[in-house]
Amino acid sequence: MDGNLKILTQDKSKIDDTFVDKYQSGVYTKVVEPNELKDCVKIQVYGDIQGKKVEVLKERNDKYQVSTGSLLIGEELKLPRIDRDTWLGWVPKSEVKLILEETPFDPKRF
């Protein structure tokens, strides 16, 4: 993108007429130059199941699709092993605590 960044939001209160919803999906995007941004944070979502950290990949009805690269966590949570280093499965939402991890980042370094 020639050094530019794409920002996305579903919050209509945070956009102006320079954002577009290209696919009429409710997700608005805008391409910006890094120097237009300030106070940037990267938001990483992960799940906590019985004190074990897992990736949350998808959401469907009352379940989350979760993944881990840890043999111990995968087997303890009884996730199906899909390859040598990946365990993947659907878990009831009631068993997963979602954690949002925010870390500051410099948009000029991308």
C-alpha positions as CSV (number, residue, x, y, z in Angstrom):
1,M,0.0,0.0,0.0
2,D,2.9,2.3,-0.7
3,G,3.7,2.8,3.0
4,N,0.1,3.7,3.9
5,L,-2.1,1.9,6.4
6,K,-5.7,0.8,6.3
7,I,-7.9,1.6,9.3
8,L,-11.1,-0.2,10.0
9,T,-14.1,0.4,12.3
10,Q,-17.7,-0.7,12.7
11,D,-18.4,2.3,14.9
12,K,-20.3,4.9,12.7
13,S,-19.8,7.6,15.4
14,K,-16.1,7.5,14.8
15,I,-16.1,8.0,11.0
16,D,-16.6,10.8,8.5
17,D,-17.4,10.8,4.8
18,T,-13.9,9.8,3.9
19,F,-14.5,6.2,5.1
20,V,-16.1,3.7,2.8
21,D,-18.1,0.5,3.3
22,K,-17.0,-1.2,0.1
23,Y,-18.9,-4.4,0.6
24,Q,-21.9,-3.0,2.6
25,S,-20.8,-5.2,5.5
26,G,-20.9,-2.6,8.2
27,V,-17.1,-2.4,8.2
28,Y,-15.8,1.1,7.2
29,T,-12.3,1.5,5.9
30,K,-9.9,4.3,5.1
31,V,-6.4,4.4,3.8
32,V,-4.1,6.9,5.6
33,E,-0.5,7.9,5.7
34,P,1.3,6.9,8.9
35,N,1.9,10.6,9.9
36,E,-1.9,11.1,10.1
37,L,-2.1,8.8,13.1
38,K,-1.2,9.4,16.7
39,D,-1.6,7.4,20.0
40,C,-1.9,4.1,18.1
41,V,-2.5,0.8,19.8
42,K,-2.6,-2.7,18.5
43,I,-5.4,-4.8,20.0
44,Q,-4.8,-8.5,20.3
45,V,-7.7,-10.7,21.4
46,Y,-7.0,-14.0,23.0
47,G,-9.0,-16.4,25.1
48,D,-8.4,-17.8,28.6
49,I,-9.7,-21.3,29.2
50,Q,-9.0,-22.7,32.6
51,G,-6.0,-20.4,32.9
52,K,-4.6,-21.4,29.5
53,K,-4.0,-18.8,26.8
54,V,-5.4,-19.7,23.4
55,E,-5.9,-17.9,20.1
56,V,-9.6,-17.0,19.3
57,L,-10.1,-17.3,15.6
58,K,-13.8,-17.3,14.9
59,E,-17.2,-17.0,16.5
60,R,-20.3,-19.0,15.7
61,N,-23.5,-18.8,17.7
62,D,-22.6,-20.0,21.2
63,K,-19.0,-21.1,20.5
64,Y,-15.5,-19.8,19.7
65,Q,-13.0,-21.5,17.5
66,V,-9.8,-21.6,19.4
67,S,-6.2,-22.7,18.5
68,T,-2.9,-23.4,20.3
69,G,0.5,-24.5,19.3
70,S,1.1,-26.1,22.7
71,L,0.9,-29.8,23.0
72,L,0.2,-29.6,26.7
73,I,-2.6,-27.0,26.3
74,G,-4.1,-28.7,23.3
75,E,-4.3,-32.1,25.0
76,E,-5.4,-30.7,28.3
77,L,-8.3,-28.9,26.6
78,K,-9.0,-32.0,24.4
79,L,-8.7,-30.0,21.2
80,P,-8.3,-31.9,17.9
81,R,-4.7,-32.0,16.6
82,I,-4.8,-30.8,13.0
83,D,-1.1,-30.9,12.2
84,R,2.3,-31.3,14.0
85,D,2.1,-28.0,15.9
86,T,-1.6,-27.0,15.9
87,W,-4.6,-27.9,17.9
88,L,-7.9,-26.4,16.8
89,G,-11.5,-26.8,18.0
90,W,-14.8,-25.2,18.9
91,V,-15.4,-24.4,22.6
92,P,-18.6,-23.1,24.3
93,K,-18.4,-19.3,24.9
94,S,-19.2,-19.9,28.5
95,E,-15.8,-21.6,29.0
96,V,-13.8,-18.8,27.4
97,K,-12.8,-15.5,29.0
98,L,-11.9,-13.0,26.3
99,I,-8.8,-10.9,27.0
100,L,-8.0,-7.7,25.0
101,E,-4.3,-6.9,25.1
102,E,-3.4,-3.4,23.9
103,T,0.1,-2.5,23.1
104,P,1.3,0.9,21.7
105,F,2.9,1.0,18.3
106,D,4.5,3.5,16.0
107,P,2.6,3.5,12.7
108,K,5.7,4.9,10.9
109,R,7.6,1.6,11.5
110,F,5.2,-0.4,9.3
